[in-house]
């Protein structure tokens, strides 16, 4: 009987510990009061209209962020499970929300993607180290709902940048020569062409993100963000 009672106490204590742990893990906006990081905000949703952006309840972009617009990097407190919200400009109506975990001193770009029930907030850490030898540093991000879930990305010579980029993810950084760059995107399984996109006059020493998204007519497009 004593053993049974001891086990009951043990299980009761364990259940209480798990409950406290679960509550702690769900706590929103755990801010590091001494930490800072940098965040760039991009509107990649053609149908969203102008947006504002808040991080952990603090307004970082106060409105007017239109489709393809990107803010400068904004210095903000770092932390865990910080709530990110895109809101229709001039209102408190949340268009899409997410969360961000970040360490001190890092750089992130946060994107509004999709529309309606598919609206979402996606975060990608940025490496702002300048490319060497006069090269251009680029990465690709798949945010299109109209393109296949998994795509391939090549240049005009057929050299592969990514053999299987999944929606809502990014590639690692690639290095290319400055000047014009033509990108060919296709579905991984179907092999059907999604589109060919040309970026003119990429500058040596610059860092770009090239993100696949959809325009207001549902066409798949690729846009660029400059990071330095």
Steps between C-alpha positions, in 0.01 A plus 500: 500500500782743580654424165171577326471830682859588409435428134187715511703788643770445239253504210320804641829687528607395150168612352534838671856538368390420144212747525732777621751418226228512236379837622854636506575374149186674369585837654497773238745783453784396728722803445872516575528846658870525417486341152460656157467371143416643157183430306396588143130480408371406151148495357503208256119472477356672192143491630559612859502874442725736699611358832641596837711264708534437872749289694409395854236773505739774388430676169807478276331601173209739545331441165547555129699181437369405156555188292875454424594771751779423748587702807854582602644284776345604830677450831270326751519306828575130453312222674304175479155430357453864405169553321529644149192666350427657165196729527299678236634856503304739720315220684551240771385226263766227491560372148745228608704416808790279600779480753871562504783359713823691466841529663685823563679668212345302215312628195160379382265581215131433561261458205124526468401231249178356360145626527176410675525179699850446357636830633809436711811657647836339419836587655846446351834574663736710290878480468619852425868416452611664176582255218865482395667552164238732357226238508128532572344297784144376450251261655164380371175481697185314390185688612271426203170318549449466124833330427552133586584420862854395402690679225836495326700816430764534229677777313476554125789256444318225686725519805300403807447733795252267669375155407214490750392824665186446708231766545562733796871413513817667372819378339842563640701785351629474143769712334469638149677752280364856496279608212184344361372168639231284341322245720305198377247345742323167445299249698713221643256219419326632190812663349262763361634853480370737766667802345818670385603813687779746425663733751699780343819658624562311823780689676833358616526473878122508545273246670157419357207275582301392193156385611238317298146623562172571317376826353145633538389307188632169630810495281821365650766770524842538657596820683820615665599646836829683546664444839802734496 
